[in-house]
Amino acid sequence: MSKIIIVEGKTDKERLLEILDEPVEIICTHGTLGYQELEELASSYQYDDVFVLVDADDAGAKLRTQLNKEMPNLHHLYTRKMYREVATTPLEHLAEVLERAHFQVRQKSLPLE
């Protein structure tokens, strides 16, 4: 079983790749998914560990709801509302969020932000 993280955009993906220390497929939705795309995503990853980490805003909440309807076994990861976007969340906080979800993260000293 492989791990998958669904994010909104390319900068979110790049941010996670900075700290992940294991192979993880990161899927960018680019903010929205059409019905057909959503159905394909749900059927493609029904047997994998699928996580969703999106921005703490209205668009992120809408995407979470949309994904949850098709993939009710999703694991939800959250950034703090004060950071708003995954791409601007400090690496230290993202590392904590990912570690709590049993992802391996780089243990080298992360830059303070």
C-alpha positions in Angstrom: 0.0 0.0 0.0 1.5 3.3 -1.0 0.9 6.8 0.5 -0.6 9.6 -1.5 -1.0 13.2 -0.5 -3.5 15.4 -2.3 -2.7 19.1 -2.4 -4.0 22.1 -4.3 -1.0 23.4 -6.2 2.6 23.0 -7.4 4.0 25.2 -4.6 2.3 23.0 -2.0 3.9 19.9 -3.5 7.3 21.5 -3.6 7.0 22.5 0.0 6.2 18.9 1.1 9.0 17.5 -1.0 11.4 19.7 1.0 10.8 17.7 4.1 9.4 14.3 3.2 12.0 11.5 3.7 10.1 8.6 2.0 8.6 8.0 -1.4 5.1 9.6 -1.4 3.0 10.4 -4.5 1.8 14.0 -4.3 -1.2 14.9 -6.5 -2.0 18.5 -7.4 -5.6 19.3 -8.0 -4.9 22.9 -9.0 -7.8 24.0 -6.8 -10.7 22.2 -8.3 -11.6 18.8 -9.8 -14.3 18.1 -12.3 -16.7 15.2 -11.7 -14.9 12.8 -14.1 -11.4 13.7 -12.6 -12.7 13.1 -9.1 -14.2 9.8 -10.0 -11.0 8.7 -11.7 -9.0 9.8 -8.7 -11.3 7.9 -6.3 -11.1 4.6 -8.3 -7.4 4.8 -8.9 -6.5 5.2 -5.3 -9.2 3.2 -3.4 -6.6 0.8 -1.9 -4.0 3.3 -1.0 -3.4 5.4 2.1 -4.7 8.8 0.8 -4.2 12.0 2.7 -5.5 15.5 1.9 -3.6 18.6 2.9 -5.1 21.8 1.5 -5.1 25.5 2.3 -7.0 26.7 5.4 -9.4 28.8 3.4 -12.8 28.5 1.7 -11.4 26.9 -1.5 -9.5 24.3 0.6 -12.7 23.5 2.6 -14.7 23.1 -0.6 -12.1 20.8 -2.0 -12.0 18.7 1.2 -15.8 18.3 1.0 -15.7 17.4 -2.6 -12.9 14.8 -2.1 -14.6 13.4 1.1 -17.8 12.6 -0.9 -16.0 10.4 -3.3 -13.2 9.1 -1.0 -14.7 8.8 2.5 -11.6 7.0 3.8 -9.4 10.0 3.3 -7.1 11.0 6.1 -7.3 14.8 6.7 -4.2 16.8 7.5 -4.4 20.4 8.5 -2.3 23.5 8.5 -3.1 26.2 11.0 -5.5 28.9 9.9 -2.9 31.6 10.8 -0.6 30.2 8.0 -3.5 30.0 5.5 -1.6 28.2 2.8 0.3 25.0 2.8 3.0 26.7 0.7 3.6 29.4 3.4 3.4 27.1 6.4 6.7 26.9 8.3 8.6 23.7 7.5 8.7 22.9 11.3 4.9 22.8 11.5 4.5 20.8 8.3 7.1 18.3 9.7 5.0 18.0 12.9 1.8 17.4 11.0 3.4 14.8 8.8 5.1 13.0 11.6 1.8 12.7 13.5 0.4 11.0 10.4 3.4 8.6 10.4 5.3 10.0 7.5 9.1 10.0 7.6 10.5 13.5 7.5 14.0 14.8 7.2 15.5 15.2 10.6 18.3 17.6 9.7 17.8 21.0 11.3 15.0 22.8 9.5 15.4 26.5 8.9 13.4 28.7 11.3 10.8 30.9 9.6 
